[in-house]
Amino acid sequence: VGANVFCTSISLIGLIQYIDKYPIYKNCLKKAYEYLCQTQLINGIWPYHELEDGGGWGLAALSKYELYE
């Protein structure tokens, strides 16, 4: 699987749970967040997956990361 909103979002949400225990993940989290921001379309969704699948996970991941930061 290449990079896409669904897989990136699930990974970001999963890794953020361990950031205090494994700070080495901070760079991975930042890259995932940047990827989601860069690939988000002007209308707020992503070109991969339908709104109810990838888009929902993308918004959840962005929100979770921004709460963390």
Backbone hydrogen bonds in HBPLUS format (Angstrom, degrees):
<---DONOR---> <-ACCEPTOR-->    atom                        ^
c    i                          cat <-CA-CA->   ^        H-A-AA   ^      H-
h    n   atom  resd res      DA  || num        DHA   H-A  angle D-A-AA Bond
n    s   type  num  typ     dist DA aas  dist angle  dist       angle   num
A0008-THR N   A0004-ASN O   3.08 MM   4  6.01 161.0  2.11 152.7 158.7     1
A0009-SER N   A0005-VAL O   2.93 MM   4  5.82 157.6  1.99 142.7 149.2     2
A0010-ILE N   A0006-PHE O   3.04 MM   4  6.26 167.2  2.06 155.3 158.5     3
A0011-SER N   A0007-CYS O   3.04 MM   4  6.13 159.9  2.08 144.9 150.7     4
A0012-LEU N   A0008-THR O   2.89 MM   4  6.08 160.7  1.93 149.6 155.1     5
A0013-ILE N   A0009-SER O   2.94 MM   4  6.13 170.3  1.95 156.1 158.3     6
A0014-GLY N   A0010-ILE O   2.98 MM   4  6.10 155.2  2.04 143.9 151.2     7
A0015-LEU N   A0011-SER O   2.86 MM   4  6.04 168.0  1.88 157.4 160.1     8
A0016-ILE N   A0012-LEU O   3.00 MM   4  6.00 154.3  2.06 150.2 156.6     9
A0018-TYR N   A0015-LEU O   2.95 MM   3  5.54 157.1  2.00 117.7 124.6    10
A0019-ILE N   A0016-ILE O   3.49 MM   3  5.24 173.6  2.50 102.0 103.5    11
A0021-LYS N   A0018-TYR O   3.09 MM   3  5.32 122.5  2.43 103.4 117.8    12
A0022-TYR N   A0018-TYR O   2.79 MM   4  5.86 157.0  1.84 162.8 170.7    13
A0025-TYR N   A0022-TYR O   3.11 MM   3  6.15 177.6  2.11 133.2 134.0    14
A0026-LYS N   A0023-PRO O   3.08 MM   3  5.63 169.4  2.09 118.4 121.8    15
A0028-CYS N   A0025-TYR O   3.01 MM   3  5.15 114.3  2.46 101.3 117.5    16
A0029-LEU N   A0025-TYR O   2.89 MM   4  6.17 161.3  1.93 162.6 168.4    17
A0030-LYS N   A0026-LYS O   2.97 MM   4  6.19 157.6  2.02 148.2 154.2    18
A0031-LYS N   A0027-ASN O   3.01 MM   4  6.23 159.6  2.05 147.7 152.7    19
A0032-ALA N   A0028-CYS O   2.94 MM   4  6.16 157.8  1.99 149.9 156.1    20
A0033-TYR N   A0029-LEU O   2.91 MM   4  6.11 162.4  1.95 151.0 155.8    21
A0034-GLU N   A0030-LYS O   2.91 MM   4  6.11 162.5  1.94 149.9 154.8    22
A0035-TYR N   A0031-LYS O   2.91 MM   4  6.08 156.2  1.97 146.2 152.7    23
A0036-LEU N   A0032-ALA O   3.01 MM   4  6.27 163.0  2.04 151.2 155.1    24
A0037-CYS N   A0033-TYR O   2.97 MM   4  6.25 158.0  2.02 150.8 157.1    25
A0038-GLN N   A0034-GLU O   2.87 MM   4  6.01 157.7  1.91 150.6 156.8    26
A0039-THR N   A0035-TYR O   2.98 MM   4  6.07 146.2  2.09 150.8 158.5    27
A0041-LEU N   A0045-ILE O   2.67 MM   4  5.47 164.5  1.69 170.3 175.5    28
A0044-GLY N   A0041-LEU O   2.92 MM   3  5.37 163.8  1.95 118.2 121.9    29
A0053-ASP N   A0050-GLU O   3.10 MM   3  5.54 152.1  2.18 112.3 120.7    30
A0056-GLY N   A0051-LEU O   3.10 MM   5  6.29 127.3  2.39 154.4 165.4    31
A0057-TRP N   A0053-ASP O   3.33 MM   4  6.55 164.8  2.36 150.0 154.0    32
A0058-GLY N   A0054-GLY O   2.82 MM   4  5.98 152.1  1.90 149.3 158.2    33
A0059-LEU N   A0055-GLY O   3.00 MM   4  6.22 164.4  2.02 151.9 154.3    34
A0060-ALA N   A0056-GLY O   3.05 MM   4  6.22 156.1  2.11 143.6 150.7    35
A0061-ALA N   A0057-TRP O   2.89 MM   4  6.06 158.7  1.94 149.2 154.6    36
A0062-LEU N   A0058-GLY O   2.96 MM   4  6.20 164.5  1.98 153.0 157.1    37
A0063-SER N   A0059-LEU O   3.00 MM   4  6.10 162.7  2.03 146.3 151.3    38
A0064-LYS N   A0060-ALA O   2.92 MM   4  6.09 161.5  1.96 148.6 153.9    39
A0065-TYR N   A0061-ALA O   2.93 MM   4  6.09 163.7  1.96 152.2 156.4    40
A0066-GLU N   A0062-LEU O   2.95 MM   4  6.10 162.8  1.98 149.3 154.4    41
A0067-LEU N   A0063-SER O   2.99 MM   4  6.20 144.1  2.12 145.4 154.7    42
A0068-TYR N   A0064-LYS O   3.06 MM   4  6.29 147.8  2.17 141.3 150.2    43
A0068-TYR N   A0065-TYR O   3.03 MM   3  4.97 116.6  2.45  93.3 109.3    44
A0069-GLU N   A0065-TYR O   2.89 MM   4  6.21 158.7  1.93 156.8 162.0    45
